[in-house]
Amino acid sequence: MGEIQRPGALYQQVAAEIRNGIVEGEYKPGAPLPSEAQLIERYGVSRPTVRKAISALRAEGLIEVIHGKGSYVRALPAPAVNIERTITRSGKTFRTGHHDWQQIEEPTIYRTTTTATTGPLLKLAEGEALFAVDRLLSDPHTDTRALHRVLIPFATAADDEAGQLGEAPDTELEQIYALLAAAGHKLTWDETVSARMPLPDERDALRVPDATPILLASRVTLGTDQRPLILEELRTGADRAQLAYRLTADSPRALHAV
């Protein structure tokens, strides 16, 4: 490859040439890119142009810059852990797929209200009162992190005959299912899965690299007459985890992925 001669901003042309080199295998995952001086000579452009091209590729998640060492093609390993999303029940006991994950810190419990996003999932108007419980979890085998949130409408807490959800919203999820079942609900679940770029606090908590999306699983627990009872959200880095589901032909409800 010689000097850039195609139309368009120079830095975009340089980025396109390097990107093609990555796709075609000229630059292998984990290998260093040529130095700035080498790229300047190779493409006949200025140092600022090379730096803008490198920044663009870094924003795309194709390369990572290691201070004092240079730019490297980013390795894209297979996800480190499967997060089993299937819910199982044996008698009065429920079990979720991340049952064995460890809590990194104590749960955060607070009161909040439904938003334009959470309200429709719970079939509530915006501004309805909720209990919220946030947990930061870690897989003990891979150190993969996940943010777990449970939103409990006040009306659901009032249905708990023992009064436990109102007094202790941070009750473990499996026990919440058991309490709702004991209150007479035949439980089913709807779930949607999406991906988006993380917010700054999510990136820090989950320790995801730059330009890495997160997976967001939103699960609604449905009770009698398909009434939404609670909303559960799980967020984790898409580079470290994948979600796994076990479905059978007689499953009462399908999981919806978008």
Backbone as JSON, one array per atom type, in Angstrom:
{
  "sequence": "MGEIQRPGALYQQVAAEIRNGIVEGEYKPGAPLPSEAQLIERYGVSRPTVRKAISALRAEGLIEVIHGKGSYVRALPAPAVNIERTITRSGKTFRTGHHDWQQIEEPTIYRTTTTATTGPLLKLAEGEALFAVDRLLSDPHTDTRALHRVLIPFATAADDEAGQLGEAPDTELEQIYALLAAAGHKLTWDETVSARMPLPDERDALRVPDATPILLASRVTLGTDQRPLILEELRTGADRAQLAYRLTADSPRALHAV",
  "N": [[0.85, -1.19, 0.0], [0.5, 2.21, -0.79], [0.7, 5.77, -0.98], [-2.23, 7.53, 0.12], [-4.94, 7.9, -2.05], [-7.6, 8.03, -2.48], [-10.95, 9.55, -2.52], [-12.29, 11.62, 0.19], [-11.99, 12.29, 3.78], [-8.64, 12.42, 4.94], [-7.81, 11.05, 7.3], [-9.86, 9.2, 7.61], [-9.48, 7.63, 5.38], [-6.98, 6.51, 5.91], [-7.65, 5.09, 8.21], [-9.45, 3.28, 7.06], [-7.72, 1.78, 5.42], [-6.07, 0.55, 7.33], [-8.01, -0.85, 8.74], [-8.87, -2.65, 6.76], [-6.53, -4.12, 6.58], [-6.57, -5.4, 9.04], [-8.9, -6.96, 8.82], [-8.21, -8.6, 6.66], [-6.17, -10.03, 7.71], [-3.56, -9.15, 7.74], [-2.7, -7.7, 9.91], [-2.55, -9.26, 12.88], [-4.72, -10.48, 15.54], [-3.9, -9.16, 18.69], [-1.4, -8.41, 17.87], [1.11, -5.82, 17.36], [0.47, -2.64, 15.8], [2.09, -0.91, 13.03], [4.46, 1.67, 13.89], [3.77, 5.18, 14.64], [5.51, 6.76, 13.06], [6.16, 4.94, 11.02], [3.64, 4.54, 9.86], [3.1, 7.12, 8.96], [5.09, 7.39, 6.99], [4.36, 5.3, 5.32], [1.79, 5.94, 4.32], [2.03, 8.55, 3.52], [1.1, 10.8, 4.95], [0.25, 13.27, 7.51], [1.33, 13.48, 11.01], [-0.85, 14.24, 12.79], [-3.0, 13.29, 11.24], [-2.58, 10.49, 11.19], [-2.89, 9.99, 13.93], [-5.59, 10.69, 14.32], [-6.76, 8.72, 12.77], [-6.05, 6.41, 14.19], [-7.4, 6.93, 16.57], [-10.03, 6.79, 15.66], [-10.25, 4.07, 14.96], [-9.82, 2.95, 17.43], [-12.11, 3.82, 18.76], [-13.94, 2.26, 17.45], [-13.42, -0.15, 18.53], [-11.54, -1.84, 17.44], [-8.82, -1.65, 17.88], [-6.44, -1.32, 20.58], [-4.84, 1.02, 22.67], [-1.83, 1.0, 24.27], [-0.29, 2.59, 26.81], [2.91, 3.93, 26.35], [3.74, 1.78, 24.87], [2.39, 1.43, 22.41], [0.07, 0.89, 19.64], [-2.21, -1.78, 19.42], [-3.68, -4.56, 17.74], [-6.83, -5.45, 18.67], [-7.54, -8.28, 20.55], [-10.16, -10.61, 20.24], [-11.54, -12.53, 22.25], [-13.42, -15.58, 22.83], [-16.56, -15.42, 24.59], [-16.24, -15.39, 28.14], [-17.88, -16.67, 29.94], [-20.93, -18.47, 30.28], [-24.09, -17.26, 31.03], [-26.61, -18.67, 32.6], [-29.96, -18.4, 31.98], [-32.26, -19.73, 32.51], [-35.04, -20.52, 34.55], [-35.62, -22.68, 37.2], [-37.72, -24.99, 39.01], [-38.32, -26.73, 41.98], [-40.58, -28.28, 43.78], [-41.34, -26.05, 46.28], [-39.18, -24.52, 45.84], [-37.21, -22.25, 44.03], [-34.8, -21.71, 41.43], [-32.27, -19.72, 40.02], [-30.12, -18.95, 37.18], [-27.78, -17.54, 37.88], [-27.29, -18.15, 40.47], [-25.07, -18.93, 41.99], [-23.32, -16.83, 41.82], [-21.21, -14.33, 43.25], [-21.73, -11.68, 45.61], [-20.27, -8.57, 45.28], [-20.38, -6.34, 46.82], [-22.45, -4.91, 49.44], [-26.02, -4.99, 48.87], [-27.71, -2.21, 47.31], [-30.4, -0.42, 48.42], [-33.33, 1.29, 47.61], [-35.94, 3.75, 47.1], [-37.84, 4.39, 44.2], [-39.29, 5.5, 41.07], [-41.46, 4.49, 38.37], [-40.34, 4.7, 34.96], [-40.3, 6.07, 31.59], [-39.36, 3.89, 30.3], [-39.39, 1.63, 32.1], [-42.0, 1.66, 33.05], [-43.99, 0.82, 30.99], [-43.19, -1.91, 30.79], [-43.94, -2.94, 33.24], [-46.57, -2.42, 33.11], [-47.54, -0.05, 34.19], [-48.29, 3.37, 34.95], [-46.14, 6.17, 34.2], [-44.06, 7.28, 36.85], [-45.04, 5.81, 38.99], [-44.72, 4.32, 42.24], [-41.84, 2.47, 43.33], [-39.93, -0.16, 44.87], [-36.42, -0.52, 44.76], [-33.6, -2.56, 44.15], [-30.22, -2.84, 43.9], [-27.52, -4.81, 42.83], [-24.09, -5.71, 42.67], [-22.47, -8.17, 41.02], [-20.26, -11.05, 40.8], [-18.78, -13.57, 38.85], [-17.51, -16.44, 40.29], [-15.59, -18.01, 39.05], [-14.52, -16.81, 36.76], [-14.3, -14.11, 37.21], [-15.94, -12.42, 35.84], [-18.18, -9.71, 35.66], [-21.44, -8.53, 36.72], [-24.26, -6.4, 36.71], [-27.07, -6.31, 38.66], [-30.48, -5.69, 38.93], [-33.49, -5.31, 40.74], [-36.81, -4.39, 40.48], [-39.57, -3.56, 42.34], [-42.93, -3.1, 42.38], [-44.99, -1.12, 44.56], [-47.53, -2.17, 44.85], [-47.18, -4.88, 44.38], [-45.58, -5.57, 46.56], [-47.46, -5.23, 48.54], [-49.07, -7.41, 48.11], [-47.75, -9.5, 49.24], [-48.27, -11.69, 51.66], [-46.85, -12.17, 53.99], [-45.55, -9.83, 54.35], [-42.9, -9.44, 53.77], [-41.58, -8.43, 51.48], [-42.09, -5.69, 51.51], [-40.83, -4.96, 53.87], [-38.26, -5.97, 53.54], [-36.96, -5.48, 50.79], [-34.66, -6.4, 49.59], [-34.67, -9.11, 49.63], [-33.55, -12.32, 48.54], [-33.68, -13.21, 45.06], [-34.7, -15.76, 44.33], [-36.15, -16.39, 46.59], [-38.05, -14.38, 46.54], [-39.57, -15.19, 44.33], [-40.63, -17.51, 45.48], [-42.19, -16.44, 47.55], [-44.1, -15.01, 46.07], [-45.32, -17.1, 44.69], [-46.39, -18.47, 46.88], [-48.3, -16.68, 47.58], [-50.29, -17.26, 45.86], [-49.88, -16.94, 43.16], [-49.46, -18.13, 39.84], [-46.58, -18.42, 38.34], [-45.08, -16.96, 35.48], [-42.74, -15.95, 32.89], [-41.52, -13.19, 31.0], [-39.0, -12.15, 28.77], [-36.69, -9.81, 27.44], [-33.84, -9.18, 25.39], [-31.2, -7.03, 24.78], [-28.62, -4.94, 23.31], [-26.31, -2.38, 24.08], [-24.25, 0.61, 24.21], [-22.28, 1.13, 27.15], [-23.1, 3.2, 30.01], [-21.01, 5.67, 31.68], [-20.71, 4.98, 34.47], [-21.55, 2.34, 34.45], [-19.62, 1.17, 32.8], [-17.35, 1.43, 34.41], [-18.07, -0.07, 36.7], [-18.51, -2.62, 35.64], [-16.14, -3.09, 34.44], [-15.54, -3.04, 31.67], [-13.85, -2.94, 28.49], [-12.87, -0.04, 26.48], [-15.15, 1.09, 23.94], [-16.83, -1.15, 23.98], [-19.79, -2.98, 23.93], [-22.6, -3.56, 26.17], [-24.61, -6.28, 27.37], [-28.09, -6.32, 27.94], [-30.5, -7.73, 29.8], [-33.88, -7.87, 30.3], [-36.25, -8.91, 32.47], [-39.55, -9.76, 33.1], [-41.57, -10.76, 35.7], [-44.5, -12.52, 35.71], [-47.77, -12.8, 37.07], [-50.9, -13.93, 38.34], [-53.49, -13.73, 35.91], [-51.72, -12.72, 34.07], [-50.49, -10.5, 35.12], [-47.97, -8.1, 35.55], [-45.47, -8.48, 37.99], [-42.85, -8.07, 39.12], [-39.84, -6.46, 37.96], [-36.83, -7.42, 36.55], [-33.47, -6.64, 35.92], [-30.53, -7.38, 34.16], [-27.21, -6.6, 33.59], [-24.29, -6.89, 31.68], [-20.89, -7.21, 30.43], [-20.52, -7.5, 26.93], [-18.27, -8.64, 25.89], [-17.37, -10.52, 27.65], [-19.32, -12.33, 28.37], [-22.12, -14.47, 27.62], [-25.6, -15.04, 27.12], [-27.57, -17.78, 28.09], [-30.21, -20.05, 27.31], [-32.68, -22.45, 28.14], [-35.14, -24.05, 26.52], [-38.29, -25.71, 26.22], [-40.65, -27.7, 24.35], [-43.12, -27.55, 25.55], [-43.07, -25.24, 27.0], [-44.6, -22.66, 28.86], [-44.46, -20.0, 28.12], [-42.76, -18.1, 25.66], [-39.41, -16.84, 25.39], [-38.57, -13.58, 24.46], [-36.37, -12.14, 22.25], [-34.64, -9.24, 21.34]],
  "CA": [[0.0, 0.0, 0.0], [1.28, 3.44, -0.87], [0.02, 6.97, -0.54], [-3.68, 7.55, 0.01], [-5.34, 8.65, -3.23], [-9.04, 7.97, -2.64], [-11.63, 10.73, -1.98], [-12.69, 11.53, 1.58], [-11.04, 12.8, 4.75], [-7.44, 11.6, 4.94], [-7.73, 10.14, 8.44], [-10.8, 8.11, 7.37], [-8.86, 6.75, 4.4], [-5.95, 5.75, 6.61], [-8.35, 4.14, 9.08], [-10.0, 2.23, 6.2], [-6.63, 0.91, 5.0], [-5.67, -0.28, 8.48], [-9.14, -1.75, 9.0], [-8.78, -3.73, 5.77], [-5.41, -4.95, 6.95], [-7.0, -6.24, 10.16], [-9.87, -7.93, 8.3], [-7.54, -9.55, 5.76], [-5.19, -10.82, 8.45], [-2.2, -8.59, 7.72], [-2.43, -7.39, 11.32], [-3.17, -10.34, 13.63], [-5.19, -10.13, 16.89], [-2.86, -9.09, 19.7], [-0.13, -7.93, 17.3], [1.22, -4.36, 17.32], [0.43, -1.94, 14.52], [3.3, -0.14, 12.78], [4.57, 2.89, 14.68], [3.29, 6.39, 13.97], [6.47, 7.15, 12.02], [6.01, 4.0, 9.91], [2.36, 4.8, 9.2], [3.27, 8.39, 8.24], [5.87, 7.12, 5.78], [3.64, 4.35, 4.46], [0.63, 6.54, 3.66], [2.34, 9.9, 3.08], [0.2, 11.75, 5.62], [0.84, 13.93, 8.67], [1.15, 12.81, 12.3], [-2.22, 14.37, 13.28], [-3.89, 12.43, 10.47], [-2.41, 9.14, 11.71], [-3.46, 9.91, 15.27], [-7.05, 10.69, 14.19], [-7.14, 7.4, 12.26], [-5.92, 5.47, 15.31], [-8.5, 7.22, 17.51], [-11.27, 6.27, 15.07], [-10.23, 2.61, 15.08], [-9.98, 2.63, 18.85], [-13.53, 4.01, 19.09], [-14.67, 1.13, 16.87], [-13.08, -1.34, 19.28], [-10.65, -2.7, 16.67], [-7.48, -1.62, 18.42], [-6.28, -0.73, 21.9], [-3.59, 1.76, 22.79], [-1.18, 0.75, 25.55], [0.61, 3.73, 27.05], [4.33, 3.62, 26.35], [4.05, 0.63, 24.02], [1.87, 1.62, 21.07], [-1.28, 0.43, 19.31], [-2.29, -3.22, 19.18], [-4.95, -5.09, 17.27], [-7.52, -5.99, 19.83], [-7.96, -9.68, 20.5], [-11.57, -10.79, 20.54], [-11.71, -13.91, 22.72], [-14.78, -16.07, 23.04], [-17.06, -15.04, 25.92], [-15.61, -16.17, 29.22], [-18.84, -17.37, 30.79], [-22.34, -18.54, 29.94], [-25.0, -16.95, 32.12], [-27.81, -19.46, 32.4], [-31.12, -17.58, 32.32], [-33.41, -20.58, 32.76], [-35.52, -20.62, 35.93], [-36.09, -24.03, 37.51], [-38.48, -25.07, 40.26], [-38.48, -28.05, 42.58], [-41.47, -28.04, 44.91], [-41.5, -24.63, 46.57], [-37.87, -23.88, 45.7], [-36.85, -21.76, 42.71], [-33.37, -21.53, 41.24], [-31.9, -18.95, 38.83], [-28.84, -19.37, 36.63], [-26.62, -16.92, 38.51], [-27.44, -18.4, 41.91], [-23.78, -19.09, 42.66], [-22.49, -15.64, 41.69], [-20.93, -13.69, 44.54], [-21.97, -10.24, 45.72], [-19.03, -7.85, 45.53], [-20.65, -5.38, 47.9], [-23.81, -5.01, 49.96], [-27.03, -4.43, 47.96], [-28.19, -0.85, 47.49], [-31.87, -0.45, 48.46], [-33.86, 2.65, 47.57], [-37.25, 3.92, 46.48], [-37.78, 5.12, 42.94], [-40.57, 5.48, 40.37], [-41.4, 3.99, 37.0], [-39.92, 5.65, 33.93], [-40.88, 5.8, 30.27], [-38.89, 2.55, 29.89], [-39.82, 0.56, 33.0], [-43.45, 1.7, 33.24], [-44.7, -0.1, 30.09], [-42.88, -3.31, 31.08], [-44.71, -3.3, 34.42], [-47.95, -1.98, 32.83], [-47.85, 1.01, 35.13], [-48.05, 4.72, 34.45], [-44.87, 6.75, 34.61], [-44.12, 7.93, 38.16], [-45.56, 4.93, 40.04], [-43.69, 4.04, 43.25], [-41.18, 1.17, 43.28], [-38.71, -0.48, 45.6], [-35.34, -0.91, 43.86], [-32.45, -3.2, 44.79], [-29.09, -2.98, 42.97], [-26.43, -5.67, 43.27], [-22.94, -5.92, 41.8], [-22.16, -9.59, 41.15], [-19.06, -11.54, 40.14], [-18.69, -15.02, 38.67], [-16.32, -16.85, 41.07], [-14.63, -18.76, 38.25], [-13.91, -16.0, 35.7], [-14.31, -12.71, 37.63], [-16.88, -11.64, 35.02], [-19.07, -8.94, 36.52], [-22.79, -8.24, 36.25], [-25.1, -5.52, 37.52], [-28.4, -6.91, 38.76], [-31.45, -4.77, 39.56], [-34.86, -5.77, 40.89], [-37.77, -3.32, 40.73], [-40.77, -4.16, 42.93], [-44.0, -2.12, 42.61], [-45.57, -1.15, 45.91], [-48.71, -3.04, 44.83], [-46.69, -6.25, 44.51], [-45.15, -5.74, 47.95], [-48.67, -5.33, 49.36], [-49.64, -8.75, 47.91], [-46.98, -10.46, 50.02], [-49.0, -11.83, 52.93], [-45.92, -12.12, 55.12], [-45.03, -8.48, 54.47], [-41.44, -9.47, 53.7], [-41.07, -7.6, 50.4], [-42.13, -4.3, 51.94], [-39.85, -4.76, 54.93], [-36.92, -6.36, 53.07], [-36.97, -5.63, 49.33], [-33.44, -7.06, 49.13], [-34.81, -10.56, 49.7], [-32.97, -12.97, 47.36], [-34.65, -13.34, 43.99], [-35.36, -17.06, 44.4], [-37.12, -16.33, 47.68], [-39.15, -13.53, 46.06], [-40.43, -16.06, 43.54], [-41.34, -18.41, 46.39], [-43.21, -15.65, 48.25], [-45.18, -14.71, 45.13], [-46.04, -18.35, 44.46], [-47.15, -18.76, 48.09], [-49.45, -15.76, 47.61], [-51.3, -17.77, 44.95], [-49.59, -16.64, 41.76], [-48.81, -19.09, 38.97], [-45.6, -17.52, 37.75], [-44.45, -17.12, 34.17], [-41.77, -14.88, 32.7], [-41.19, -12.65, 29.68], [-37.67, -11.54, 28.8], [-36.11, -9.23, 26.23], [-32.4, -9.0, 25.46], [-30.71, -6.01, 23.85], [-27.24, -4.52, 23.52], [-26.08, -0.94, 23.93], [-23.0, 1.05, 24.81], [-22.49, 1.37, 28.58], [-22.91, 4.51, 30.62], [-19.7, 5.68, 32.35], [-20.68, 4.24, 35.73], [-21.65, 0.92, 34.12], [-18.31, 0.75, 32.29], [-16.43, 1.3, 35.55], [-18.49, -1.16, 37.58], [-18.38, -3.91, 34.95], [-14.76, -3.18, 33.96], [-15.51, -3.39, 30.24], [-12.91, -2.11, 27.74], [-13.44, 1.01, 25.64], [-15.87, 0.71, 22.72], [-17.4, -2.48, 24.16], [-21.19, -2.9, 24.35], [-23.06, -4.45, 27.24], [-25.88, -6.98, 27.19], [-29.12, -5.95, 28.91], [-31.63, -8.65, 29.84], [-34.98, -7.35, 31.12], [-37.18, -10.02, 32.7], [-40.75, -9.43, 33.85], [-42.25, -11.89, 36.33], [-45.95, -12.37, 35.54], [-48.56, -13.59, 38.0], [-52.28, -14.22, 37.96], [-54.02, -12.91, 34.83], [-50.58, -12.14, 33.37], [-50.17, -9.2, 35.72], [-46.55, -7.95, 35.88], [-45.25, -8.38, 39.43], [-41.56, -7.43, 39.34], [-38.97, -6.32, 36.8], [-35.44, -7.74, 36.86], [-32.54, -6.25, 34.86], [-29.16, -7.88, 34.29], [-26.3, -5.96, 32.63], [-22.94, -7.46, 31.72], [-20.12, -6.89, 29.25], [-20.71, -8.44, 25.83], [-17.0, -9.29, 25.56], [-17.03, -11.53, 28.65], [-20.42, -13.21, 28.73], [-23.24, -14.68, 26.72], [-26.77, -15.51, 27.84], [-27.99, -19.1, 27.63], [-31.59, -20.36, 27.65], [-33.14, -23.81, 27.87], [-36.57, -24.01, 26.25], [-38.9, -26.97, 25.84], [-41.81, -27.51, 23.48], [-44.3, -27.25, 26.36], [-42.85, -24.04, 27.81], [-45.85, -21.89, 28.82], [-44.25, -18.72, 27.45], [-41.47, -18.02, 24.97], [-38.59, -15.68, 25.68], [-38.5, -12.74, 23.28], [-35.07, -11.47, 22.15], [-34.58, -8.19, 20.31]],
  "C": [[0.88, 1.24, 0.0], [0.49, 4.61, -0.37], [-1.49, 6.86, -0.76], [-4.07, 8.42, -1.18], [-6.85, 8.63, -3.43], [-9.69, 9.23, -2.09], [-12.03, 10.51, -0.53], [-11.61, 12.08, 2.49], [-9.85, 11.85, 4.85], [-7.43, 10.6, 6.1], [-8.68, 8.96, 8.26], [-10.23, 7.12, 6.36], [-7.77, 5.89, 5.05], [-6.6, 4.69, 7.5], [-8.91, 2.98, 8.26], [-8.92, 1.26, 5.75], [-6.19, -0.01, 6.14], [-6.76, -1.29, 8.8], [-9.12, -2.93, 8.04], [-7.64, -4.68, 6.1], [-5.74, -5.89, 8.1], [-7.93, -7.34, 9.66], [-9.19, -9.0, 7.47], [-6.43, -10.33, 6.44], [-3.77, -10.31, 8.38], [-1.77, -8.24, 9.14], [-3.22, -8.4, 12.16], [-3.68, -9.84, 14.99], [-4.06, -10.21, 17.91], [-1.54, -8.56, 19.2], [-0.09, -6.41, 17.29], [1.03, -3.84, 15.89], [1.79, -1.3, 14.27], [3.3, 1.14, 13.62], [3.98, 4.08, 13.92], [4.2, 6.79, 12.82], [6.34, 6.24, 10.8], [4.72, 4.24, 9.14], [2.42, 6.11, 8.4], [4.01, 8.16, 6.93], [5.08, 6.26, 4.8], [2.54, 5.03, 3.67], [0.87, 7.97, 3.21], [1.42, 10.95, 3.66], [0.91, 12.32, 6.85], [0.61, 13.12, 9.95], [-0.27, 13.0, 12.85], [-3.21, 13.49, 12.54], [-3.81, 10.99, 10.95], [-3.06, 8.99, 13.08], [-4.99, 9.9, 15.24], [-7.53, 9.33, 13.69], [-7.09, 6.36, 13.38], [-7.06, 5.68, 16.31], [-9.82, 6.67, 16.98], [-11.35, 4.75, 15.2], [-10.37, 2.16, 16.53], [-11.44, 2.77, 19.27], [-14.38, 2.87, 18.54], [-14.4, -0.17, 17.64], [-12.15, -2.29, 18.56], [-9.24, -2.74, 17.23], [-7.51, -1.08, 19.84], [-4.9, -0.09, 21.97], [-3.04, 1.53, 24.19], [-0.11, 1.82, 25.75], [2.07, 3.26, 27.12], [4.72, 2.47, 25.45], [3.55, 0.8, 22.59], [0.47, 1.08, 20.9], [-1.24, -1.04, 18.93], [-3.66, -3.58, 18.64], [-5.62, -5.79, 18.44], [-7.91, -7.45, 19.61], [-9.41, -9.78, 20.92], [-11.81, -12.23, 20.98], [-13.18, -14.3, 22.8], [-15.25, -15.64, 24.43], [-16.56, -15.97, 27.0], [-16.61, -17.01, 29.99], [-20.22, -17.36, 30.13], [-23.16, -18.17, 31.18], [-26.32, -17.65, 31.83], [-29.03, -18.67, 32.89], [-32.37, -18.42, 32.61], [-33.75, -20.6, 34.25], [-36.05, -22.04, 36.14], [-36.82, -24.01, 38.85], [-38.55, -26.52, 40.7], [-39.31, -27.87, 43.84], [-41.7, -26.55, 45.11], [-40.22, -23.84, 46.35], [-37.62, -23.51, 44.25], [-35.33, -21.6, 42.64], [-33.12, -20.76, 39.94], [-30.47, -19.32, 38.42], [-27.63, -18.73, 37.27], [-26.68, -17.06, 40.04], [-26.1, -18.4, 42.64], [-22.87, -17.87, 42.51], [-22.35, -14.96, 43.04], [-21.25, -12.2, 44.48], [-20.66, -9.55, 46.08], [-19.19, -6.87, 46.68], [-22.09, -5.55, 48.35], [-24.81, -4.41, 48.97], [-27.37, -2.99, 48.31], [-29.71, -0.87, 47.37], [-32.38, 0.99, 48.47], [-35.25, 2.63, 46.96], [-37.1, 4.77, 45.22], [-39.17, 5.09, 42.32], [-40.37, 4.93, 38.96], [-41.03, 5.11, 36.04], [-40.65, 5.32, 32.62], [-40.45, 4.44, 29.75], [-39.47, 1.46, 30.76], [-41.34, 0.52, 33.19], [-44.21, 0.74, 32.32], [-44.43, -1.57, 30.37], [-43.69, -3.82, 32.27], [-46.2, -2.96, 34.28], [-48.43, -0.99, 33.88], [-47.6, 2.36, 34.46], [-46.68, 5.21, 34.91], [-45.05, 7.46, 35.94], [-44.7, 7.08, 39.27], [-44.41, 4.48, 40.97], [-43.18, 2.6, 43.15], [-40.15, 1.06, 44.4], [-37.67, -0.91, 44.57], [-34.2, -1.5, 44.68], [-31.39, -3.43, 43.72], [-28.02, -3.86, 43.6], [-25.33, -5.7, 42.22], [-22.43, -7.33, 42.06], [-20.88, -9.95, 40.4], [-19.12, -13.06, 40.03], [-17.42, -15.5, 39.36], [-15.25, -17.55, 40.24], [-13.88, -17.89, 37.24], [-13.76, -14.53, 36.07], [-15.14, -11.82, 36.71], [-17.88, -10.96, 35.94], [-20.44, -8.73, 35.87], [-23.46, -7.29, 37.24], [-26.52, -6.08, 37.49], [-29.32, -5.96, 39.52], [-32.81, -5.45, 39.61], [-35.73, -4.57, 41.24], [-39.09, -3.96, 41.16], [-41.82, -3.06, 43.11], [-44.56, -2.24, 44.02], [-46.77, -2.09, 45.95], [-48.3, -4.5, 44.97], [-46.27, -6.53, 45.95], [-46.36, -5.91, 48.86], [-49.33, -6.7, 49.24], [-48.94, -9.81, 48.74], [-47.6, -10.57, 51.4], [-48.09, -11.74, 54.13], [-45.34, -10.73, 55.32], [-43.53, -8.38, 54.28], [-40.9, -8.52, 52.63], [-41.09, -6.12, 50.77], [-41.08, -3.99, 52.98], [-38.42, -5.03, 54.47], [-36.94, -6.57, 51.56], [-35.74, -6.35, 48.79], [-33.48, -8.58, 49.36], [-34.26, -11.18, 48.42], [-34.05, -13.3, 46.34], [-35.41, -14.67, 44.05], [-36.44, -17.08, 45.49], [-38.3, -15.43, 47.32], [-40.12, -14.37, 45.22], [-41.26, -16.97, 44.45], [-42.46, -17.68, 47.13], [-44.39, -15.35, 47.33], [-46.0, -15.96, 44.82], [-46.9, -18.71, 45.67], [-48.37, -17.87, 48.21], [-50.52, -16.16, 46.6], [-51.04, -17.52, 43.48], [-48.98, -17.86, 41.06], [-47.86, -18.3, 38.09], [-45.18, -17.94, 36.35], [-43.56, -15.9, 33.95], [-41.67, -14.48, 31.23], [-39.83, -11.97, 29.77], [-37.3, -10.98, 27.43], [-34.63, -9.03, 26.46], [-31.99, -8.0, 24.39], [-29.25, -5.73, 24.17], [-27.14, -3.03, 23.3], [-24.71, -0.62, 24.5], [-23.24, 1.4, 26.28], [-22.41, 2.85, 28.94], [-21.59, 4.5, 31.37], [-19.66, 4.88, 33.65], [-20.81, 2.74, 35.49], [-20.31, 0.38, 33.63], [-17.33, 0.52, 33.45], [-16.79, 0.09, 36.41], [-18.25, -2.53, 36.95], [-16.97, -4.15, 34.43], [-14.69, -3.64, 32.5], [-14.55, -2.46, 29.52], [-13.64, -1.01, 26.97], [-14.12, 0.39, 24.42], [-16.44, -0.71, 22.78], [-18.85, -2.35, 24.63], [-21.47, -3.79, 25.55], [-24.35, -5.12, 26.79], [-26.83, -6.54, 28.29], [-30.29, -6.92, 28.77], [-32.67, -8.09, 30.8], [-36.04, -8.44, 31.24], [-38.33, -9.55, 33.58], [-41.34, -10.72, 34.4], [-43.75, -11.61, 36.3], [-46.68, -13.3, 36.5], [-49.94, -13.88, 37.45], [-52.77, -13.22, 36.92], [-52.93, -12.15, 34.09], [-50.25, -10.73, 33.86], [-48.68, -9.12, 36.02], [-46.37, -7.71, 37.38], [-43.93, -7.68, 39.77], [-40.82, -7.35, 38.01], [-37.53, -6.55, 37.26], [-34.58, -7.33, 35.67], [-31.16, -6.81, 35.17], [-28.32, -7.25, 33.2], [-24.91, -6.56, 32.8], [-22.23, -7.16, 30.41], [-20.27, -7.96, 28.18], [-19.42, -9.16, 25.45], [-16.69, -10.44, 26.5], [-18.12, -12.57, 28.86], [-21.39, -13.38, 27.57], [-24.37, -15.3, 27.53], [-27.23, -16.83, 27.24], [-29.39, -19.4, 28.16], [-31.88, -21.82, 27.32], [-34.66, -23.78, 27.73], [-37.05, -25.4, 25.86], [-40.18, -26.69, 25.06], [-43.05, -27.14, 24.28], [-44.08, -26.06, 27.29], [-44.09, -23.17, 27.73], [-45.68, -20.55, 28.12], [-42.88, -18.77, 26.79], [-40.72, -16.78, 25.45], [-38.41, -14.89, 24.39], [-37.17, -12.0, 23.29], [-35.12, -10.44, 21.03], [-33.18, -7.63, 20.3]]
}
